Amino acid sequence: MDETILRDVKNLLAQVLHDPGAGQRLRDEDDLVMGLGLESLQMIEFLLSVETHFEVALDFEQIDMSTLGSVRQFAALVEELLGAQGKARARG
Amino acid sequence: MSSSRPRTSVKLDAKSLAELMRKMQNRSEAQRNIAREPTWAEPLPREVGVQLTYRCNLRCVHCYQWNEAGLFQPFAPEQQRDELPLPVLERVLTQTAEARSKLYVWGGEPLLHSQFDEAAALIARFGRAVNLCTNGLLIEPHLEALRALGPGLVLFVSVDGLEPQHDAMRGRGTFAKVARQLEAVLAEKRAGRFAGEVSLSCMVADATIGHLAEIAAWAERLGVNSLYFQYPWFIGPETARAMDAVWADRLSWLGPLVNGAGSWHSYTHAISPGLVPALQEEVAALAGRTFGIRVLFQPELRPDELPEFIGGGARPAEGRTLCLAIANRMEVLADGRACSCKFFPEFIVGDVRESSVAELWHGQRFRELRAAMRQLGLMPICSKCTVLYQNGA
């Protein structure tokens, strides 16, 4: 796991939660829905900010309660997409 | 963007998350397709707005349809009584079966349709998700029909404050009546006999400013799903004139203006500018609170956007720059004509009594309209369109 991706995901969550200090406090295992309590509009805002920040196109239908089950798990999804889409871009 | 949003203790569940992700996927794909081909549209509309009838049993002071300056006032009496015939509704449902298009049912007051129960049964037979916008006065007589629409139904009931504010805007005695009906349907829901959801829409207006917190607390006690505080759709004279110019220059080929002037001149109800600071304070105070239901402002204006928006300006809120509705939504008016825009019946693309939904959706008129609108970007009147905020980017 690229730790910078994990850190950036936490910072984006902190922005959505309007808690600037949260980026430091969030734990890798925090559940985005059940633990951090992201509601629907916060979720939209967070996922759109992930797309903008990482310049990656999320496959939203791949995202479910399990993908959002921990910050680390979600960051792993971003890393995987960055790898796949980066390779596609490099090939294109 | 979310700084004006009250917090909620309601947690997303797996079903709501899946629905949300489906919407985001659709939106994302639409944006990519439009970037590649500006006139792109879905194979069939994902949502069809159905204006069941123009008639309404209220004359609310803020209504762009039926207040003194309302759009429907100059209509001939027979046109005012227009309602969508059931065979036409059935045609629309049949022709959108492949897409299972969601319905947005409204009016006028949709429960006033002379065959509402039959219309609901028809929709239930096609198994469609329905958002139904009502003033709530006739819920109980139609409860069985509404029940048949199942868990896919969301009732959006207009309640403009508690009794003094609501009655001032909607007519004496109406709050008590709608509150009684809401309590009845919510009791049915708690008992497991009504599977739909019930949400409230409340106008932010001179009468409701200063009472938003107590309205939200009442909605929370009532146990509705969500409360939407709706900013008025006031289109100021300058914005309306700017739209007149856009119409004359680029869109007049669509046909005559409604009532000879343009429907956008009917959106006249506004908040008094002197109340803006009080409203800004109230919105900020609400943003610091957590409710057991979802409490939302529509659109989600930043404090600095508020004066221009409620002053009738043309600048869209929430950074919106793209209408997705012309690529995924069609409106059917009570007289059977089809329209690209929910709120402005000048944008006619044909008639569902004469052509199929697919023919209209991919027809020359709609394609030319999409091309013109993509060239224009958002029009001056688009800033007040709720669809832009629910379904734009």
Interface residues (C-beta under 8 A of the other chain):
Chain A: V16 H18 V33 M34 G37 L38 E39 S40 L41 Q42 M43 I44 E45 L47 E51 A57 L58 D59 F60 E61 I63 D64 M65 L68
Chain B: M1 S2 S3 R5 T8 S9 V10 K11 L12 A14 S16 L17 A18 L20 M21 R22 M24 Q25 S28 R32 R294 L296 E300
